[in-house]
Amino acid sequence: MGVFVVRRLAQAVPVIFLISLLLFFMMHAMPGGPLAMYVHQPGITKAMLEQIRIDYGLNQGLWTQYVDWLGKAVRGDFGYSYVYAQPAAGMMLQRLPATLELMLSSFLITVLCSFLLGVYSAVRQYSFGDYLITVVSYFGFSMPTFWLGLMVLILFSVHLHWFPAGGMATAGAAFSLGDRLWHLILPMLVLAFYTLASESRYVRSSMLDVIHQDYIRTARAKGVGEGRVIWRHALRNALLPVVTVMVMDAAYLFGGALITETIFSWPGMGRLFIQAILQSDYPVLMAVVSFLSVVIVLANILADVLYGLLDPRIQYS
Amino acid sequence: MSLMPRREAPLHRPQAEPRFESYAHLVWRRFLRHRVAVAAAVVLLLIMLAAILAPWVSPYQLGQPDLAAMLAPPSLHHPMGTDDLGIDLFTEVLFGGRVSLSIGVFAALVAVVVGGAIGSISGYFGSLVDALLMRITDVGLSVPLLFVVLLLSLLIGPTPVSIVTIIGLTSWMYPARIVRSQFLTLKKRDFVEAARAVGMPSTRIILREIFPNAMAPLIVNATLLVGQAIILESVMSFLGAGLTPPNISWGYLLNQAQSFTTSAPWLAIFPGLMIFLVVLAVNLVGDGLRDALDPTSSQRSH
């Protein structure tokens, strides 16, 4: 097992290296380049531009710049934001807790509900409830998250005033858990909806595969209670393929968070990224994209490892 | 006694000979059996038709404000209401459909062509080529899609062509994997061996012998990609990193609607509803196609 984890990690290194190379050269090959936003500023002179180029090390060769950048990136140094003159990685890390709060709460809701809905759907296959869940989940993964967010915002915040229209907490107020939760509910549910729609389907089909197996019939024949058969005997085995999907979806949630944060003015990493896009703040963009790529690669490995831990039939040698 | 002639009659009818149904006909028949998918296909066709015919069927001219009705709610005159300049939203939605739908279709096409090519080469030649191409596919799958797409749009500059290219070139990984796995099984079949034995060149074997047999799952995936591409484009435009006028897409209309969530919520409702409808229809058609194209599936197997 340990050997397998190490080997998977080793395999990830070239992938991460290729990604970094791709992103770095892609950016520098583009028209405008990293200095696009200075070029169009009023009153800027050629000499000043040249000075900025030298300050940021942009006058050196691309390979030199890349090696320099990579060496620093490995140590978590992504340079300074062009706009705020602060360390880019620091800016990102500062925003990370807000994003994680949104993502983790969404993830928990998703996992919990998808098991409940998926198992119900499978056990009561072709019942009214099953059809209803099927229809709603079809809606779920056909609905653009940002539109759902916009609709929810218009209905519950703008018109009904049930929930705040954005932000993480009431401005100026002292910290209170109730207030935080009140702000969290809408963005959390919007973010959870898409993954919930797809994951409850996975749980359902995985349960359906398991439920007709011989050992389930044996368990029933032995007189094991139905609840125990479903939740212990069947679900445990149905978990296997689902866990992989869920871990991968957790990484995907970052993309959903980007959209949700923008709509609900959530001060997280996604909003930072959009701001950086609108301001061409390359160091921040690079920090965020590099960080997320590493997260996704690690999530892949985690999914593989979990699969092995949960399924004793799989031997890693 | 009287049964005799009746029993004999069918034997002499020409229909008694075995009839072979063409694959296309079989697929068509199986698709028609899938009622929801057929309904979805009809809705999709109607929306596409309305978008194509936008200049002729739209009630107003694009960009011609109705100064008597600014931010007017939906009514008989303006079925979807008007925006802050008094421009009819229904007209904008029809024209927006041209942009959104064509970007969805062309981006999916790019993804399928690139993915198909990479998957075919990888699966057919195997070994080192395969290892290299699959690592590249891994890289593609490990990149945070939405973030990279936004970044690329910022860098290249959003035009319809660049958006199609960006979405297409970031969505080819699944088609590639699907085609590759098809090739891995198909290339060992006898008809491929036979083609090789008579000295057919590799390109011809890939394109003429194997690829047509590997198409079915690719077509299903392509359908789903159209929906994903439409959503991706609308997200880009919504976040302000996508198309801008004169190329109004449904996403751009939603971006504009953000300033009027209190005064004119209909501006946010209808363009999004169109995206939702189209993507839902595309997904349902894709499901119907999956069942129709798969010779092993009996009935709906969800």
Interface residues (C-beta under 8 A of the other chain):
Chain A: P14 V15 I16 L18 I19 L22 L23 M26 M27 M30 P31 G32 T134 Y138 F139 F141 S142 M143 P144 T145 F146 W147 L150 M151 L153 I154 V158 H159 S205 A251 F254 G255 L258 I259 T262 F273 I274 I277 L278 S280 L285 V288 V289 L292 S293 I296 V297 N300
Chain B: R135 I136 D138 V139 S142 V143 P144 L145 L146 F147 V148 L150 L151 L152 L154 L155 I156 G157 G227 I231 S234 V235 F238 L239 G240 A241 L254 A257 Q258 T261 T262 P265 A268 I269 G272 I275 F276 V279 L280 V282 N283 L284 H302
